[in-house]
């Protein structure tokens, strides 16, 4: 579902955003969606990193799981290239 919102941008920022969208061959709305989504995801990653830093036991458990998954995957062949 799409929600319409009203944004206020300086004339220079709006012109640069329109030019960037034009270069990518997409609408200004699609370009703004992409930029906002990227920033929200970056913020989520920063928050997760901060939380994991404050909870080292959880980080260690996740790292252990990653090592286990890597070991298990190393025994599998890649059927996608077969």
N, CA and C of each residue as an Amber inpcrd file, in Angstrom:
protein
   246
   0.8290000  -1.1660000   0.0000000   0.0000000   0.0000000   0.0000000
   0.8830000   1.2420000   0.0000000   0.5290000   2.1970000  -0.7730000
   1.2850000   3.4410000  -0.8830000   0.5930000   4.5120000  -0.0550000
   1.3930000   5.2830000   0.6580000   0.8570000   6.4020000   1.4340000
   1.4110000   7.6880000   0.8640000   0.5390000   8.6090000   0.5880000
   0.9880000   9.9100000   0.0870000   1.4020000  10.7780000   1.2680000
   2.5550000  11.4380000   1.1180000   3.0500000  12.3510000   2.1410000
   3.4770000  13.6420000   1.4520000   3.4950000  14.6870000   2.2140000
   3.9550000  15.9710000   1.7040000   5.3180000  16.2580000   2.3190000
   6.2710000  16.5930000   1.4720000   7.6180000  16.9170000   1.9350000
   7.9430000  18.3460000   1.5520000   8.7080000  19.0010000   2.3780000
   9.2050000  20.3310000   2.0600000  10.7120000  20.2400000   1.9140000
  11.2000000  20.5680000   0.7240000  12.6270000  20.5370000   0.4350000
  13.0550000  21.8990000  -0.0690000  14.3080000  22.2180000   0.1570000
  14.8040000  23.4570000  -0.4270000  14.7840000  23.2980000  -1.9420000
  14.7560000  24.3990000  -2.6540000  14.7300000  24.3490000  -4.1150000
  15.9490000  23.6170000  -4.6580000  17.1040000  23.8460000  -4.0580000
  18.3310000  23.1850000  -4.5100000  18.2630000  21.6750000  -4.2900000
  17.7940000  21.2580000  -3.1120000  17.6830000  19.8290000  -2.8250000
  16.6810000  19.1620000  -3.7520000  15.5530000  19.8030000  -3.9690000
  14.5340000  19.2420000  -4.8640000  15.0810000  19.0990000  -6.2840000
  15.8030000  20.1080000  -6.7570000  16.3730000  20.0490000  -8.1030000
  17.3960000  18.9250000  -8.2090000  18.2220000  18.7680000  -7.2010000
  19.2230000  17.6920000  -7.2200000  18.5530000  16.3220000  -7.1680000
  17.5010000  16.2010000  -6.3690000  16.7780000  14.9320000  -6.2780000
  16.1220000  14.5920000  -7.6180000  15.5010000  15.5810000  -8.2440000
  14.8880000  15.3520000  -9.5640000  15.9370000  14.9360000 -10.5920000
  17.0820000  15.5930000 -10.5690000  18.1520000  15.2660000 -11.5160000
  18.6700000  13.8440000 -11.2640000  18.8310000  13.4670000 -10.0120000
  19.3000000  12.1190000  -9.6910000  18.2850000  11.0740000 -10.1410000
  17.0140000  11.3350000  -9.9100000  15.9600000  10.4110000 -10.3470000
  15.9620000  10.2940000 -11.8650000  16.1150000  11.4180000 -12.5400000
  16.1410000  11.4230000 -14.0120000  17.3250000  10.5990000 -14.5300000
  18.4870000  10.7800000 -13.9210000  19.6780000  10.0110000 -14.3380000
  19.4560000   8.5080000 -14.1910000  18.7150000   8.1300000 -13.1600000
  18.4610000   6.7090000 -12.9200000  17.2470000   6.2070000 -13.6960000
  16.5540000   7.1170000 -14.3480000  15.4090000   6.7210000 -15.1550000
  14.1880000   6.3010000 -14.3440000  14.0400000   6.8880000 -13.1540000
  12.8940000   6.5630000 -12.3070000  12.2130000   7.8520000 -11.8750000
  11.0220000   7.7090000 -11.3390000  10.2870000   8.8880000 -10.8800000
  10.9220000   9.4400000  -9.6080000  10.6220000  10.6800000  -9.3190000
  11.1100000  11.2950000  -8.0830000  10.5950000  10.5210000  -6.8740000
   9.3440000  10.0940000  -6.9170000   8.7860000   9.3190000  -5.8030000
   9.5510000   8.0220000  -5.5960000   9.8460000   7.3030000  -6.6800000
  10.6030000   6.0520000  -6.5550000  12.0100000   6.3170000  -6.0310000
  12.6210000   7.4080000  -6.4960000  13.9610000   7.7410000  -6.0430000
  13.9590000   8.0670000  -4.5470000  12.9750000   8.8620000  -4.1120000
  12.8680000   9.2170000  -2.6880000  12.6140000   7.9640000  -1.8470000
  11.7720000   7.0580000  -2.3310000  11.5050000   5.8040000  -1.6260000
  12.8010000   5.0260000  -1.4190000  13.6010000   4.9440000  -2.4800000
  14.8680000   4.2100000  -2.4150000  15.8170000   4.8630000  -1.4100000
  15.9320000   6.1780000  -1.4380000  16.8380000   6.8940000  -0.5390000
  16.3890000   6.7490000   0.9170000  15.1090000   6.9120000   1.1660000
  14.6040000   6.8130000   2.5340000  14.7530000   5.3820000   3.0470000
  14.4220000   4.3880000   2.2180000  14.5530000   2.9880000   2.6210000
  16.0080000   2.6710000   2.9940000  16.9450000   3.1330000   2.1750000
  18.3680000   2.8880000   2.4380000  18.7770000   3.5060000   3.7840000
  18.3360000   4.7270000   4.0550000  18.7090000   5.3990000   5.3040000
  18.0780000   4.7030000   6.5100000  16.8460000   4.2630000   6.3860000
  16.1760000   3.5480000   7.4790000  16.9020000   2.2390000   7.7720000
  17.3250000   1.5290000   6.7210000  18.0700000   0.2850000   6.9210000
  19.4320000   0.5500000   7.5630000  20.1020000   1.6180000   7.1420000
  21.3830000   1.9700000   7.7690000  21.1960000   2.2590000   9.2500000
  20.1190000   2.9620000   9.5790000  19.8310000   3.2810000  10.9680000
  19.5630000   2.0020000  11.7610000  18.8460000   1.0620000  11.1680000
  18.5600000  -0.2040000  11.8440000  19.8470000  -0.9860000  12.0970000
  20.7640000  -0.9740000  11.1330000  22.0370000  -1.6720000  11.2990000
  22.8480000  -1.0170000  12.4170000  22.8620000   0.3140000  12.4450000
  23.5790000   1.0140000  13.5230000  22.9870000   0.6450000  14.8880000
  21.6470000   0.6150000  14.9700000  20.9880000   0.2840000  16.2270000
  21.3340000  -1.1470000  16.6260000  21.3050000  -2.0730000  15.6810000
  21.6340000  -3.4650000  15.9750000  23.0850000  -3.5920000  16.4570000
  24.0080000  -2.9170000  15.7930000  25.4170000  -2.9640000  16.2070000
  25.5910000  -2.4280000  17.6230000  24.9070000  -1.3380000  17.9460000
  24.9830000  -0.7850000  19.2970000  24.4150000  -1.7610000  20.3170000
  23.2870000  -2.3900000  19.9710000  22.6560000  -3.3360000  20.8860000
  23.5540000  -4.5430000  21.1040000  24.1420000  -5.0740000  20.0320000
  25.0360000  -6.2180000  20.1620000  26.2900000  -5.8660000  20.9630000
  26.7760000  -4.6370000  20.8150000  27.9320000  -4.2030000  21.6010000
  27.5930000  -4.1750000  23.0890000  26.3560000  -3.8400000  23.4070000
  25.9250000  -3.7920000  24.8070000  25.5430000  -5.1800000  25.3250000
  25.4400000  -6.1660000  24.4370000  25.0640000  -7.5290000  24.8130000
  26.0510000  -8.5180000  24.2020000  27.2910000  -8.5340000  24.7130000
  28.3340000  -9.3570000  24.1010000  28.0330000 -10.8520000  24.1260000
  27.2500000 -11.3190000  25.1000000  26.9130000 -12.7420000  25.1390000
  26.0720000 -13.1470000  23.9330000  25.1840000 -12.2700000  23.5170000
  24.3560000 -12.5420000  22.3320000  25.2260000 -12.5040000  21.0860000
  26.1220000 -11.5250000  21.0070000  27.0230000 -11.4390000  19.8520000
  27.8650000 -12.7160000  19.7420000  28.3810000 -13.1950000  20.8630000
  29.2010000 -14.4140000  20.8460000  28.3800000 -15.6100000  20.3810000
  27.1370000 -15.6890000  20.8190000  26.2720000 -16.7940000  20.3980000
  25.9970000 -16.7270000  18.8950000  25.7470000 -15.5430000  18.3840000
  25.5050000 -15.3830000  16.9510000  26.7490000 -15.7230000  16.1360000
  27.9040000 -15.2930000  16.6120000  29.1540000 -15.6090000  15.9130000
  29.4100000 -17.1110000  15.9130000  29.0910000 -17.7850000  17.0200000
  29.2250000 -19.2360000  17.0800000  28.2980000 -19.9250000  16.0860000
  27.0800000 -19.4180000  15.9740000  26.1460000 -19.9720000  15.0060000
  26.6620000 -19.7690000  13.5820000  27.2130000 -18.5900000  13.2950000
  27.7690000 -18.3210000  11.9670000  28.9010000 -19.2950000  11.6360000
  29.7640000 -19.5570000  12.6200000  30.8650000 -20.5090000  12.3900000
  30.3270000 -21.9060000  12.1060000  29.3120000 -22.3220000  12.8710000
  28.6980000 -23.6280000  12.6580000  28.0700000 -23.7030000  11.2690000
  27.3390000 -22.6780000  10.8760000  26.7060000 -22.6600000   9.5630000
  27.7520000 -22.7200000   8.4570000  28.8560000 -22.0100000   8.6200000
  29.9380000 -22.0470000   7.6230000  30.5110000 -23.4570000   7.4900000
  30.7050000 -24.1370000   8.6330000  31.2290000 -25.5070000   8.5920000
  30.2470000 -26.4440000   7.9060000  28.9750000 -26.3010000   8.2210000
  27.9660000 -27.1720000   7.6130000  27.8460000 -26.9190000   6.1190000
  27.9130000 -25.6650000   5.7080000  27.8020000 -25.3100000   4.2890000
  29.0080000 -25.8150000   3.5060000  30.1690000 -25.8840000   4.1430000
  31.3790000 -26.2790000   3.4140000  31.2820000 -27.7170000   2.9030000
  30.4110000 -28.5280000   3.4880000  30.2400000 -29.8990000   3.0380000
  29.2580000 -30.0660000   1.8960000  28.5650000 -28.9890000   1.5300000
  27.5520000 -29.0650000   0.4830000  28.1540000 -28.6140000  -0.8360000
  27.7070000 -29.2540000  -1.9140000  28.1070000 -28.7760000  -3.2380000
  27.0660000 -27.7680000  -3.7120000  27.4660000 -26.8900000  -4.5730000
  26.5550000 -25.8790000  -5.0970000  25.8130000 -26.4490000  -6.2910000
  24.5770000 -26.8370000  -6.0820000  23.7790000 -27.4420000  -7.1440000
  23.3590000 -26.4150000  -8.2000000  23.4460000 -25.1540000  -7.8610000
  23.0420000 -24.1190000  -8.8130000  23.9280000 -24.0900000 -10.0460000
  25.1700000 -24.5120000  -9.9160000  26.0860000 -24.4940000 -11.0610000
  26.1850000 -25.8590000 -11.7380000  25.4640000 -26.8460000 -11.2210000
  25.5170000 -28.2100000 -11.7900000  24.7790000 -28.2800000 -13.1080000
